[in-house]
Amino acid sequence: MTGDAFRQAVDHPAFTVLDSVEYEHYWGLVDVKLGFHPSTRPSDWPSFREPEDSIKWSVAPLLNDFAERFVDAEIELATQLTAAAGKVRGSDYFLVSLDWQHPGYRFVPEEATPPTRETSWSIPVLPDGDYYLYLAADLRFGWLTHPWEQTVCCYGDLLAEMHQAMDRLDLPILRRSGIEE
């Protein structure tokens, strides 16, 4: 299921397209450091090597109520991600925002405004058909989504900042540090 039927992505000043060299560099880091291997088959999941300081939540309950709860949750989480990224990124000017098989972006939190019911960010924060990632340039923290597993994994310093927002959504935790609950 995709959000395209509900909202359009708009050009947003917080997102600057990565050139092809940057795009390949960051996906290469994701492949090596996070062991990324995309798959639609449950026997191949998880598709990322989940870091020790991570929590993975199921977002399936949101996808079951796409028109209302999913959109509201995306707006809330994008707002929280903007604030959290601004706190934890340290001296990094931007985060890397990736969408598998699509353009990637530099994401500057201070230039971001939350998505609305009518518009979406260039890369959403909840999976609606693609893998969406928000990462420190060195991958020391991140936000990883999996469209078929219907999950979000948060790790590193970003986890402490995002955990409360995820708890407010009352979503089930599937794994901590890559270990099933």
C-alpha positions in Angstrom: 0.0 0.0 0.0 1.4 3.4 -0.8 0.6 6.9 0.4 0.7 8.3 -3.1 -3.0 8.0 -3.4 -3.4 10.2 -0.3 -0.6 12.7 -0.4 1.9 14.1 -2.8 5.6 14.6 -2.0 6.6 18.2 -2.5 9.9 19.9 -3.0 11.1 20.6 0.5 14.1 22.8 1.4 15.3 20.3 4.0 16.0 17.7 1.3 18.9 18.1 -1.3 19.4 15.3 -3.8 22.6 13.3 -3.4 24.7 13.1 -6.5 25.4 9.6 -7.9 28.8 9.3 -6.1 27.3 10.2 -2.7 24.3 8.0 -3.4 26.5 4.9 -4.1 28.8 5.8 -1.2 26.0 5.8 1.4 24.3 2.7 0.1 27.7 1.0 0.2 28.0 1.9 3.8 24.5 0.6 4.5 25.3 -2.6 2.7 28.6 -3.2 4.6 27.9 -1.8 8.1 24.2 -2.8 8.4 24.3 -5.9 6.2 21.4 -4.7 4.1 19.8 -7.4 1.9 16.4 -6.4 0.7 13.8 -9.2 0.5 10.1 -9.8 0.4 10.5 -13.2 2.0 10.0 -13.5 5.7 12.7 -16.2 5.8 15.2 -13.6 4.8 14.3 -11.1 7.5 15.6 -9.0 9.1 17.0 -7.2 6.0 19.3 -5.1 8.2 21.8 -6.3 10.8 20.2 -4.6 13.8 22.8 -2.7 15.9 23.2 -3.6 19.6 21.5 -0.4 20.7 18.4 -0.8 18.7 14.7 -1.4 19.0 12.5 -2.7 16.1 8.7 -1.9 16.3 6.0 -3.4 14.1 4.0 -0.7 12.3 1.5 -3.2 10.9 -1.3 -1.7 13.2 -0.8 1.7 11.4 -0.8 0.1 8.0 -4.2 -1.5 8.8 -5.6 2.0 9.3 -3.7 3.8 6.5 -6.1 6.6 5.8 -6.2 7.9 9.4 -3.8 6.5 12.0 -0.8 6.0 9.6 -0.9 9.6 8.3 -1.3 11.0 11.8 1.6 8.8 13.0 3.9 9.9 10.1 3.3 13.5 10.9 4.0 13.0 14.6 7.1 10.9 13.9 8.5 13.3 11.3 8.1 16.1 13.8 9.9 14.1 16.5 12.6 12.9 14.1 13.3 16.5 13.1 13.7 17.6 16.7 15.7 14.4 17.6 18.0 14.6 14.6 18.8 18.2 15.5 19.8 17.2 19.0 21.9 14.1 18.3 23.7 14.8 15.0 26.6 16.6 16.7 28.8 18.5 14.2 27.1 16.9 11.2 25.3 19.5 9.2 23.0 17.0 7.6 21.6 13.5 7.9 21.5 11.1 4.9 18.0 10.1 3.8 17.7 7.1 1.5 14.9 5.5 -0.4 15.9 2.1 -1.9 16.0 2.3 -5.7 15.1 6.0 -5.7 17.0 9.3 -5.2 18.7 9.9 -1.9 19.0 13.2 0.0 20.9 15.3 2.4 18.4 16.1 5.1 18.9 19.3 7.2 16.6 19.2 10.3 16.6 23.0 10.8 15.1 23.5 7.4 12.3 20.9 7.8 8.7 21.5 8.4 6.5 18.5 9.2 4.6 16.8 6.5 0.8 17.5 6.4 -2.2 15.5 5.6 -1.9 16.8 2.0 1.9 16.7 1.5 4.7 14.3 2.4 8.4 14.6 2.8 10.6 13.6 -0.1 11.3 10.4 1.9 8.6 9.4 4.5 9.4 8.2 7.9 7.1 5.2 7.8 7.3 2.4 5.3 4.5 2.6 2.6 6.1 0.4 0.0 9.8 1.1 0.1 12.8 1.0 2.5 13.2 4.5 4.0 16.3 5.4 6.0 17.4 8.4 8.0 21.1 8.1 9.1 24.1 9.9 10.4 26.6 10.2 7.6 28.8 7.6 9.4 25.8 5.4 10.4 26.4 5.9 14.1 22.6 6.3 14.5 19.7 5.8 12.3 16.0 5.1 11.5 15.4 2.1 9.2 12.1 1.0 7.7 11.1 -2.3 6.1 8.1 -2.2 3.9 7.3 -6.0 3.8 8.2 -6.8 7.4 6.2 -3.6 8.2 8.7 -2.4 10.8 10.8 0.5 12.0 14.2 0.0 13.6 15.8 2.9 15.5 19.3 2.8 16.8 22.2 4.8 18.4 21.6 8.2 20.0 18.5 8.6 17.9 16.8 5.8 19.9 16.6 7.6 23.2 15.0 10.6 21.4 12.5 8.6 19.4 11.6 5.9 21.9 8.9 8.0 23.7 7.2 9.0 20.4 7.0 5.3 19.4 5.6 4.4 22.8 2.9 7.0 22.4 1.8 5.1 19.3 1.5 1.9 21.3 3.2 -0.2 18.7 4.5 -3.7 19.6 8.3 -4.1 20.0 9.5 -7.1 17.9 13.2 -7.0 18.8 15.8 -5.3 21.0 19.4 -5.3 19.8 18.3 -7.8 17.1 16.9 -10.3 19.6 13.2 -11.2 19.5 11.0 -10.2 22.4 
